[in-house]
Amino acid sequence: MPRVIVKIIRDSSVPGTTGEAITTGEVCSISSSDGLIYLACAGAGIEELPMVGVAETTQAAGEEIELKRLCQVEGEAALNPGGPVYISNTPGAVQAAAGDILCLAGIGLSATKYHTDPEIIAQQTQH
């Protein structure tokens, strides 16, 4: 099953322009160097980017996009219900184990679904 936002908890969207092609359900970040939206990534040496939100739609580079900050995403694999969900070393993806750089994305609801949690992400970046 492809990634898809199945529920928007509160519409706290972040609009912006994509710096690369982005697919629905991928976790994204905003680059401090050019202000464009890119895929979030926890891989060391791959321009580590923390999560800002989840792509609501699929867009090509240079197109406008909305990132949803508080939502539920379905279509993952091997997540732990009640456990942390981390940004992967693979750009735009999440997983049950931390990548090279510790970057939280949310909380697992089932093996295939997670809930994004901006408060957890904000607390993580303050440490």
C-alpha positions in Angstrom: 0.0 0.0 0.0 1.4 3.4 -0.9 1.8 6.0 1.9 -1.3 8.2 2.4 -2.6 10.6 5.0 -5.6 8.9 6.4 -6.6 11.5 8.9 -5.8 15.1 9.5 -6.1 15.7 13.3 -5.8 19.5 13.1 -5.2 21.4 9.9 -1.9 23.1 10.8 -0.4 23.1 7.3 2.9 24.5 6.2 2.9 25.7 2.6 6.0 26.0 0.4 7.8 25.3 -2.8 9.4 21.9 -3.5 13.1 21.7 -4.1 12.8 18.2 -5.5 10.0 15.7 -6.5 8.0 14.7 -3.4 5.4 11.9 -3.1 2.2 11.9 -1.0 3.0 10.7 2.6 6.7 11.4 2.5 8.2 13.3 5.5 9.6 16.6 4.5 11.7 19.5 5.8 12.5 23.1 4.9 16.1 23.9 3.9 17.6 26.7 5.8 19.9 27.5 2.9 17.2 28.1 0.2 13.8 27.9 2.0 12.6 25.1 -0.3 10.9 21.9 0.8 13.0 18.7 0.6 12.6 15.1 1.8 13.6 14.8 5.5 16.5 12.5 6.1 18.5 11.1 9.1 21.4 9.7 7.1 24.8 11.1 8.3 26.5 13.0 5.5 23.3 13.2 3.4 22.3 16.7 4.5 20.4 15.7 7.6 17.0 17.5 7.6 14.5 17.2 10.5 10.8 16.7 9.8 8.5 19.7 9.4 5.5 17.8 8.1 4.1 15.1 5.7 3.4 15.8 2.1 -0.3 15.9 1.4 0.1 15.5 -2.4 2.6 14.4 -5.0 4.5 17.4 -6.6 7.4 17.8 -8.9 10.4 20.1 -8.1 9.4 23.8 -8.2 5.7 23.2 -7.4 3.7 24.4 -4.5 2.9 21.9 -1.7 1.2 21.7 1.7 2.9 19.8 4.6 0.5 18.5 7.2 1.9 18.7 10.7 -0.6 16.8 12.8 -2.0 13.8 11.0 -2.1 10.0 10.7 -0.2 8.3 7.9 -0.9 4.8 6.6 1.3 2.6 4.4 4.4 2.0 6.4 5.9 -1.4 7.5 7.2 -2.9 10.7 6.3 0.0 13.0 5.7 -0.7 16.7 2.3 0.3 18.1 2.9 2.9 20.9 6.6 3.1 20.0 8.5 6.0 18.5 8.7 6.4 14.7 11.9 7.9 13.4 13.0 9.5 10.2 14.9 7.0 8.1 18.3 7.2 6.4 16.3 6.9 3.2 15.0 10.4 2.3 11.3 10.9 2.9 10.8 7.6 4.8 10.2 6.6 8.4 11.0 3.5 10.4 10.8 1.9 13.9 14.6 2.3 14.6 16.6 5.6 14.6 18.7 6.4 11.6 22.2 7.7 11.8 20.9 10.9 13.3 18.2 10.7 15.9 15.1 12.4 14.4 11.6 11.6 15.7 8.6 11.7 13.3 5.8 10.5 15.6 4.2 7.6 17.4 3.3 4.2 16.0 -0.4 3.4 16.0 -0.1 0.0 14.3 2.5 -1.9 12.2 1.5 0.2 9.2 0.2 3.5 10.6 1.7 6.3 12.7 0.6 9.7 14.1 2.8 12.7 13.6 3.5 14.7 16.7 5.0 18.2 16.2 5.4 18.7 20.0 7.7 15.7 20.3 9.7 16.9 17.3 10.0 20.4 18.7 11.2 19.0 22.1 13.8 16.8 20.4 15.3 19.8 18.5 15.7 21.8 21.7 18.1 19.3 23.2 
